[in-house]
């Protein structure tokens, strides 16, 4: 058995684990304004300024409107 270190999901083969890693994101953000979840990379271009990638949402700023989730989907301490 092979287990993902990010989300603890188990796979029967190493290949399935490697394919899963392409979509498993360690840093997931939650927008408090629209409720969308997305990767940190989708929310920033420079690593300093964060904005919800949803075109219909105006959420921005880590700890203002955007919060990090842990691998279980639970909001991390602020």
Secondary structure, DSSP 4 states (H G I P E B T S, - for coil): -EE-TTT--EESSHHHHHHHHTT--SSEEEETTT--EEEHHHHBSSSS-BB-S-TT---BTBTTTEEEE-TTSPBPP-
